[in-house]
Amino acid sequence: MERGILINYENKFEVTYPPGWSRKSSLDNHLVLHKGPKELIVIRRDDIRLFSRVSLDEYMHIIRDNVTVIKQFDNVETSTLESFSTPFYHGKIMTYAFSFDDTLTEITIFAFNTQSFFYLIMLQAPTDCPKEVLAEYFEIVNSFRLITESIDAPKFKLENVRFKPVYDWFREVSIMIPDDWLSIIDFYRTETDYSIFVSSEDSNQVAGVTELLNFSKSHGHRLAQVASAVRGAYPEPIVGTDYKILDIGGHKALQYEEENVPHVVHLKFLNTIVESEDAFFFISCWTPPAFYDEYAKLFEHVTNSFTLYRAHNSSEP
């Protein structure tokens, strides 16, 4: 197996990663590499303006505390913060251990800053993992460099895409997605909706279809009312466009774009509410705003491919 070179066009950096590591996901300001189910490397960039005059040391402690709180780690033990230099950058390195799911895990963080951004490379792995995992982490750290010259990602072209169907036979619906998107479907169910989600391999583009179980025409709900309720359900500020009236698979639909005002991850959405004989469906496609214009036509294609197979539609599960 050969080493790979990963270029993150949006955040303007590149790394070389050893054999056995692959990209798990990439969203907005960070990407994730993984080797096994418990060995992860996170590379992220944070705008200094989002932090109120904090030093590099303080930034690293903020990241540590946020990860600890979110994942509810126990018995966190932090080593001293030390200076560390790579062939390209001078920064700090921190190591701390914690207990999680009865596994003793260690996190190693290297970080440095420019005038505008903090950059962080973090390894999470069990303390008894093979020694080469830590050695490979430092290979990645030492290879990390910012891309200062102008560089653009290869442009996505819809005409070059081959599509495949994704079926949810329980709800009797399908959509067409690019052939190189992940075949694994995530199912998510609550008392008020039932969803399926699919994504590109790097998780930069995601599509979901949700049946809104708490709305039905037999209970007096109408399309505009449902769309208004869905738009009002987001917990964080949203900037959106007006509705477009469409026909999706022979069903009346309302479509609009939305962009969240970021708290954690900045995303832009193409959202569509579809009205069937009795049920309502919510089709949502999203990506970081930097990619949205490039993939808007793909999102429209995925949305327009929505097919409902029921002879009689009911929102009852």
N, C-alpha and C positions, 0 to 999 in steps of 0.2 A: 504494500500500500504506500502511496505517495503522500507527501505533505500537501495541504491545500492552502490557497491564498483567498482570503475573504475580504472583499472591498465593500465597505458601507458607504454608499454614495451620498445618502442624505446627511450623515454626520461627518463625512470627509475623513475617514481613517481606513487603514487596512491592517490586517494581522495575518501571520502564517500559522496554521495549526497542524499539529502532528497527526499521523495516521490514527484512526480509531475515533477521532472527534468529528462531530458533524453539527451543523446549525439546527437548532431546535425551533427557534422563533426569532422574530425581529419586529419590534414595534416602536415607532416614534423615536425615542431617545436611547433605546437599548437593544441589544441582541443577546441571545443565549446559545452557547455551545454545550453539547453534552456528550459524554462517553458511555455512560451507563445510567441506570435509573437513579443513582445517588451521587453521581459526579457531574456537577454543573459549573460552567464559567459564564459569568454575566459581564458584559462590557457595556458601559453606559456613559452618556454625556449629559451634564446638567448645566443649564444657563446660570451663571453666577448671579444674575439679577434676581433670580428666584430665591436667593438666600441673602439675608440681611447682614452684609459685611462680615461674613464668617471667614475664618482662616481655613487652610487646608485640613489642619488637625480637627477643627470643629466640624467641618463638613463630613469627615470620615466617621466621627462619633455620631453625627445625625443619621447617616446611612446605617450604621450598626444598630442604633436604637430603633429606627423604623423597621428594619428587617426583624429584629427581636420581637417587637410588639406585634407586627402583622402575623408572624408565624408562631407566636406564643411559646418561644423557647424557654427552657428552664435552665437554671444554674449556669448563667452566662459568665465566662471567665475571660478577661481581656489581658493580653500581654502588652508590653510597652510598645509605644508607637516609635518607629525608627526611620531614619532617612534611608532612601534606597534609590539607586540610579540604574537606568537602562542605557543601552547605547544611544538613545535619542532624548531621554527626559530624566529630570531629577524630581523625585517626589517623596512620598512616605509609604511605609508598609505597616499593616496591622494584622495580627492574628488573634482570633478568639475561638473558644470552644463552648459548646452547649449541648444539652440533652434534648432530644426530640424523638418521640415514638420509641423510647428505650434504646436509642442509638446515639452514641457519642460522636458528634460531628464537629468539624473544624472549618472555619472560614478564614481565608487569607485575602486581604484587600491591598492592592497597590493603587495609589491615586496621585495625580498631579494636576496642576491647573495652569491655564493660560490667562490672558487678560479677560477673556470672555466666558470661558467654560471650565468646569471641573470634569476630569476624565477618570474613570474608575474601572478596574478589572478585578473581579471577585471570583474566587474559587470556593465552592461548597462541596465537601466530600467527607465521608466517614473517617475518623482518626486512624482506623486500621486499614485504610485503602492502600493499594500498592504504592511504593515510593515513587514509581515513575509518574504517577498522576501529578504529584507536586512538581516534579522536574518538567513535565510537559506544560504545566501552568506557567512556569517561569520562561519556557521557550516562547509561549504566546505573549507574555508580558514584554519580553525583550525584543520581540518582533514588531510590536505595536508602533505605528507611526502615523502621524497626521498627513493628509494629502494636501499640500499647499497649492499645487498647480490646479488649474481648472480641469475638472473631470466630470463627465456626465454619464449616468447609467444608460445602458442600452434601452432604447425606447420599445415599449410594448406595442405590438400591432395585432389588432383583433383578427385580421384576415389570415394570420399565421396560426390561429388557435384551432385545435381539434377538440370537440366537446364529447362528453359522456353523460348519460343520465344518472341521477341519484334519486332513488325511490324511497318514500316512506309509505309502505303498504298499510300500516296501521291507520294513518290518516288519509291514505289514498291520494297522495300528491307526489309530484316530482318536479325537479328543476334540472336544467342542463348546466354543467360546470366544465371548466377546462380539463382536458385529459390528464394534465400533470398536477392537478390539485389532489390533496389527500383523499384517499378513498374511505378513510375512517370517518364515520359520522358521530358527532356528539349529540346525544338526546338529553333534553332538559325538560322536566315536567313539574309544574306547580298546580295548585287548585284553579288557577286562572288562565294558564296557557300551557301549550305543548309545543316544543321547539326541536328542530334539527339544525345543526350547524356544520358547515364544511369550510375548508380554507385552503389557500395556497400552501406550498411546502414550508415556506418561511413565515407563515401566519401573517403576512403583511396585508393580504386581502382575504376577507371573510364574508360568507353569505349565510343567512339564516332564514328559515321559514317557520312561522309560529301560528298555530291556530289559537285564536283568542277565545278561550272557553267560557268566559263570563259575558260574552256578547252574542246575541242572536236576533235575527229579524222577527222570529216568533215571539220574542219578549219585547218587541217594540223598538229595538235599536236600529239606527240608520247609519249609513256610511260616514257622513260628516261628523256625527256624534262620536262614533268609534275612533275616527282619526284624531279628533280633538282630545279624547281621553288618552290615547296612546302618546300623543305629543306632550301632554302634561304630566306624564308619569316619570320623566327623567329627573333624578335628584340634583343634577348639576346644571348650571346655565347653558342654554342652547341657543344658537343663532340659526334660523332656518328660512327657507324660501316659501312662497305661496304654493298652493296645491295646483297640480295639473290633473285634469280628468282624462283617464285612459281606459282602454279596453285591454285586459290581460286574460288571455285564454278564453275569451267570450264572456268575461265578467267585468262589471264596472269597478274601477279602481281610482284611488287618489294617490298621487305621488308627490314627494317633496324631498329636498335636500336639507340636511342639518349638519352643523359643526359644533362640537362641544367646546365650551371654554374650559381648558384643561385643568383638572385637579391632579391627575396622575398621568393619564395617557391622552394625547391629543388625536382625535379621530374626526373623519368626515363621512357622512352616511348618505346613501340613496335609499329612502324608505318608501314603501308602497303598501297601502291598505287595500285588500281585495275583498269584494262582497260576492259571496256565492248565493245559492238559493236560500240558505238559512244561516250559514256560518260566515265568519270573518277571518281573514288570514293577513298576517303582517310579514312582508318580505323586506329584509334589511341587508344591505351590502355596505361594507365599510373598509376604510384604509386610512393611514395617516394622511393629512391634507397635502403633503408634498407629492403624493402619488395619485391623488384623486382625479385630476384632469386626465391623466394618462389612462386610468382604468375605468372612467365613467361609462364609455361605450360597452365595455365588458359587463359592468354591473347592469346596464340596461338590457343586454342580451340575456343574462342570467334571469333577471326579473321577468322579462317577456316570455321566457320558456316555461313559466309556472303552468302546471297542468293539474287539474282536479278530476279524479276518475269516478267520483261517487255519482250514482244515479239519483240518489236523494241525499241531500246534505243536511247534516245535523251537527250542532255543536256539543252534543252530549258525548262524553268519552266512551 
